[in-house]
Amino acid sequence: MPNHSDSVIRNNICLKLTEARVRTLLLVSSLSEDDLHRQHDALMSPILWDLGHIMHFEELWLKRNVSGPIEFSEMPGMYNPFEHPRATRAALPLPTLANVITTAAEIRSDVLETLQHAEFRIDHPLLADAFVYNMVLQHEYQHNETILQTLQLKLGSPYAPPRISAQPRAGKASFDRMIRINNGEYPIGTDDRSHAYDNEKPRHTIRSAAFEIDAAPVTNSAYEKFIADNGYGRKELWSEAGIAWLTDSGAASPKYWQRGDEGWNARTMDYSGPLAPTDPVCHVCYYEADAFARWAGKRLPTEYEWEIAASWNPETNRAQRFPWGDAEPNRLLANIDQLGFSTAPTGAFEQNVSPLGCYGMIGDVWEWTSSNFNGYPGFVAFPYPEYSETFFGSEYKVLRGGSWATRAGAIRNTFRNWDYPIRRQIFSGFRCARDV
């Protein structure tokens, strides 16, 4: 007898897979074949490589691995990121966009056929709660953001995005304050089996000392004051590694800022103009965030402090999935899901406030934390170690919260992003904390 619940899940997955592909192709719809093949920066892949990787990751996990033992963690060949590091991918014999679309359609047809027979059994590690389908969806969502990082770096004429929604350009309240969070025991992470990655698990309890955290991310206006106070020239504000990065990079402002005759200008995709003073500062690396925090007499929060501030509800005595509650994110709740193509003023999304009073902890900019990327106590790699475990250690810093370029289906309070502390092409900002 057919399982009605499985049928509902299949239909929902089919709709999400279709929507994800429509969005991916929308983002690249205005690009020439040259733009798609070109390596716009050594840090990023040619966009056609990203597109091919999305398709073959889907083929591997939703056609091959889902029906039997896990054969590979990444598809061998041209689209394997471990076989072909980013800086080498421009030399690969990448196909045309038309060929990629044709191959993707063939893969999708096979995937949907497999989906019609899928049984979401609790004893099947990949199919329980439809995990493997949600994993592949989130993979495509995350590559959408990677493609947008590349398009922000685009050589030649700036990328003209298909703006579908306009960002609100006025905030409704001031968040120029800090929030005190008392010492105590708090839950961190999740045991969710349907969407969460292995590095978000298991849910565990930590004891936190009391601290204060900024009610909102650091704004362009505040960061401009740091620059005006010779923040980039005062070595006492910078760590030893930060000084080495300064020397090597020659940076004197966030990426994409330029000093004009009447002050600082910034560029986002094809728009360039005066700084929006109350927007969160974007495209700063960990070392810049760390130096600003010292200048302000503060520090960067740990990722545990960040998660407590985003999720803990003292009235219900539990952690919420999102700052505003458990409702799924959308473009009305937070500045996410790409189609506004810019940050928004602090306070513009009135519901995007955590129970403890912190604004904008999801959306606008990824927020640097002081934490290295490591596994939680009891961590178990699943479904493959190359997703998280390979990257554990002191080389990477954790970022939290998502950005305007993050798809709604790829973010939650427990989501952990990570990158090298020198990275600035990501849509990254920060908020500060301090001991009390």
N, C-alpha and C positions, 0 to 999 in steps of 0.2 A: 504493500500500500504506500503511495507517495507520501513523503514527509512534507507537510505544508510549510513548516518552518524553514526547511532547506530551500524550498521553492522561493520563498520571500527573500532569503539571503542571496540566492543566485540572481534574482532580478535586480536587487540593489547593487550587487557587484557589477553586473553588466552595465547598468546606468553609470556607475562611477568610472569604470574603465573607459567608457565612451566619452564622458565629460573630460577626463584627464587628457585623452588624446586630442580632443578638440582644442583644449587650452594650449597644449604643447605646440601644435601646429599654428595656432593663432599668434603665438609669440614670435614665430620665425616667418610669418606670412609675407612680410614686406622686404625680406632680405634677398639679395642677389645670390647666385650660385657662388660667386667669388667670396662674398661675405661669409657664406656657410662653410666654405672650404678653408678659409684663411685662419691662421693662428694669430689672434689679435693680441695675445700676450703669452709669454712663456709659462705663466702661472695657470693658464686656462687651455682647455682643449678646443680644437676647431668645433664649431657647433654641430657639424655633421657627425663628428665622433660621438658627441653626447646623444644625438638622436639615435644613432645606431646602437649605442650601448643600452639605451632605454628599451629598445625593441628586443634585443637579444637577452637582456636580463629577464624580461617577461617570458620569452620563449623557454629559458632555462628553468625558471621556478614554477611557471603555470602550465607548462606542457611536459617537461621532462622530469624534474624533481618531484613534482606534486603527485605523480602516479607511481613512484617507486622509491628506492633508496636514493638519498642525496648523492648525485653523481659528481657535481662540481659546486663550488661556491660562486665562481664567476665563469662565464662561458669562455672556453679557450679560443684564442685567435685574436683578430684585430681589435675587438672591443673589450678585451680583458685589461683592466686598469693596472694590474700588477705586471703583466707582460710588457705593457707600453705606457711608461710614465708620461705625464702631460706634455712635457717639453719635446717629446719625440713624435707626437701624434700627427703633426702636420705632414710628416714624411710618409704616412700610411696611404695606401691606394683607396681612399675613401670614395664611395659611390656618389652619384648625384642624389639630390633630394627626391626626385621622382622614383628612383630605384629604392631608396629607403622607405618611402611611403608604400610602395608596392609590397616590399618584403614585410613591412609592419602589418599590412592588411592580411597577408597570408598567415602570419603568426597569430594575429588576433582571431582569425577564423578558427584555427585549431584550438586556441585557448578557450573560446566560447563553446566549442564542441565538448571539450574536456569538462568545462564548468557545468554543463547540463547533467553530467553524471556524478558530480562531486557530492560526497556525503560528509557533512561537517561533524564528524564523530569526535567525541571528547577524547578518545584514546589515540587519535591521529595527531602527532605533534604539529604538523603543518596545517592541517585542515580544521582543527579545533578552533571554534570561534572565528573561522575564516581567516586565520592569521596570515597565511601565505599570500592571500589576495590583497589584504590590507598592506602587507609589507611591500608588495610590488607597486601598489598605488602610491604609497609614500615615497618609494624610490623615484617614480616619475615626477611627483611633486617636487622632490628635493632637487632633481636635475633641472626643473624649470627655474629654480632660483639660481642654480649654477649658470645656466644659460644667460640669465639676466645680469649676473656679474660680468660675464664675457661681453655682453652688449653694452654695458656701462663703460667698458674698456675699449670698445670698438674703434678700430683704426679707420681713417677716412671720415666720411660724413657721420655725424652722431646718429644713433639709432632713434627712429621716430616710432614710439610705441603706439599700439592700438588702444588708446585710453578709452575705457568703457565707463568708468565711474570717476567723478571729480572728488578730490579730497576737500573736506571742510577746511576753511582757512582761518577759523577763529576758535580759540579755546574758550570754555565757559567758566573756568575757575583757575585760581592760582595754586600751584603745587610747590612753591618755593619754601619747602620746609623738610624736616626729617621726621620719621616715624619711629617711636620707641617700641621695641619688641622685647618683652620680658624673658628672663631666663626660664628654662623649662625643657621638658621632653617633647619632641615633635616628630611626626612621621615624615619620612623621606622616601621618594620613589613610589613604585606601584607593583602590584601583582597582576595587572591587567594582561590577559592572554590574547586579546583580539588585535590591539594596535601597538602596544609598547614594545620597544626594542630591548634587547638583552641588557644593555647598559643602564636602563631605567629600573632594573629589578635587582634583587627583591626589595619589596617594601620593608623598611626597617626604621627603628627609632634612634634618634640621636639626642644628646643633651647639649643644649646651646646656652652659652652665656648671654646675658642681656646685650643688646646692641641697638644702634639707630641706623636707619637706612633712608636714603633720599626718597621723598614721596614721588618723584618723577625722574626720568633720565636727564642727564646734563644737557642743557640746550646750547644752540649755536651762540647765543648771546653770552652765556657764561663761559663757554670755551674761548670766545673772542677776547674776553678779559684776561684769561690765562696767557694768550699769545701777547697781548699788549703789555703784560707784566714780565715780558722776556722769559716766558715759561720754557721755550725751547732752548734758551741760552743758559739757563741756570742749572748747572750740572748737579747741584745738591738735590734737585727734585727727581733725578733720574737714577734708576738702578744701574749697576755696572753693565748688564746686558742691554739696558735701554740706551746708555751712552754709546755703546758699540753700534747699535742700530742707527742712532742719530748720525754718527760719523759716517757710516756706510751709505745711508739713504739720503743725507742732506736735507731731510724733511724740516719744514718750518711751519707747517699748518696741516690740517687734515687733507687727505687725498681729494682732488677735484675742487679745492678752494684756490682762488686766485685773488690777489690784491688789486683792486681797481682804483681809479682816481678818487672815488668817494667812499672807499671802504672795501670790505671783502665781498666777493661774489662766489657762488658755488654752482656747479653743473650737475644735473641729474638727467641722464639720457640726453635728449635734444633741447632741454631747457637750461638756460644759463642766466642768472640774475643775482640781485642782492640777496644776502643771507636772509632766510626767514628766522627772525630772532628767537621765537619760542618753539621752533621745531627741534627735536633731539639732534645733537651733533651726530654725524654719520661718517663712515669710512675713516675711523681711527683705529690704530692697532692697540694691542694690550699695553705696550710700553707708554704710549701717549696717555691712555686712560690712567695708568698707574702714576705717571708724573703729575697729571692734573689733580688726582686725589691727594697727593702729598701737598701740592700747592694750596689746596683747599683745607688742609689740616684734617684730612680724612684718609680713607683707604678704600680699596675695592672690596665688595662683599665676597664671602665665600659662596659657592653654589648652594650650600645648605641654607645659608642666611637668605639668599635670593628666593629659594623655593618656599621657605617658611613665610616670607613676606608676601609671596604671590598666592599662596594656597590656604594658609591656616585661618580657619573661622572660629574665633573664640566662643561665639554664641552657640554653635552646634558641636563644638569640640571635635572637629574633624577637618581634614584637608580636602579642599575642593579641586576639581579637575582643571578649572580655569579660574582666573581672578574673579570673574563676575558670577561664578556658580558652576553648574554642571551642564548648562546649555551649550550645544555645539557652537564653535566660533563661526562668525560670518562678518561681512564687510560693514555691517551696521554696529557691531559690538566693538570692533577693534580695527586698526589700520593694518590689515593683512590682505592676502589673496591677490596682490600684484596689480590689479587693473587701475589703480590710481597713480601708480608709478612714481611715488614720492613719499617722503615723510609728511606728517601733518602736525599742526600746532599742539602743544601740550594742552590737554583738557578738551580736545575736540570730540572725543568719543566718551560721553559722560558715563556710560555703564562700565567702562574698562577700568574699574577700580577694585582692588582686592578688599576683603573684609577688614584688613588692618589699615587700609587707607592709602595703599600704593597705587599710583596711576600708571597705566601703559606698560604693564609687565609682559604683556603679549602684544606684539605688533610694533611697527615703526622701525626699531633697530634691535638686532641681537645685542645682548649686554654681556660685556666681558666680566668674568669673575676671577678671583685670585686662585681658584682651585686648579690643580693639575687633573688631567683626565685619567681616572683610574676606575676599576670595578668596585661596586659596592660589596660589603661583606656578604659572602654566600653567592657571589656572581657565578653564573654558568653561561658559557658562550652558546648562543642559539640564534638562528640555525647554522651559523658558520662563524668561526673565530675572526675572519678577516673584516667583519663589519665593525666590531668594537675592539676586541681584545688585542689585536695586532697593534693598535695605536695607544694602548695604555702606557703611561709613564710621564716623565716631567717635560717632555718636548712640547706637549700640547696643553693649552689652557681651555677651560670650559666656558662656553657662552650659553646664555639662556634667553628664552622669550620670543624668538622669531622676529621677523622684520616685515616691512610692507610687502616684500617680495616673497614671503613664505605663504604657501597655500594653506587654506584653513584645515585641511585634512592632515597636515604634517606638523602640528604644534599642539602643545599642552603644557601644563605647569611642570610636569616631570621630564619633559624632553630635554636631552643634553646634546648640544652641538659642541664641536671642538675644532681648534685650528692652531697653527703656529702663532706665537705671540707677535710676529712681525707682519701678519697679514692685514691689509687694508682694503683689498678689493671687495671683501665681504661687506654686507650692509650692517656694520657694527658700530655701536655706541656703548654707553655705560651709565650706571648710577653709582653713587658712593655710599659708604657706610662708615661707622666709627664705633669704637668701644664706649661703653658707659660705666 
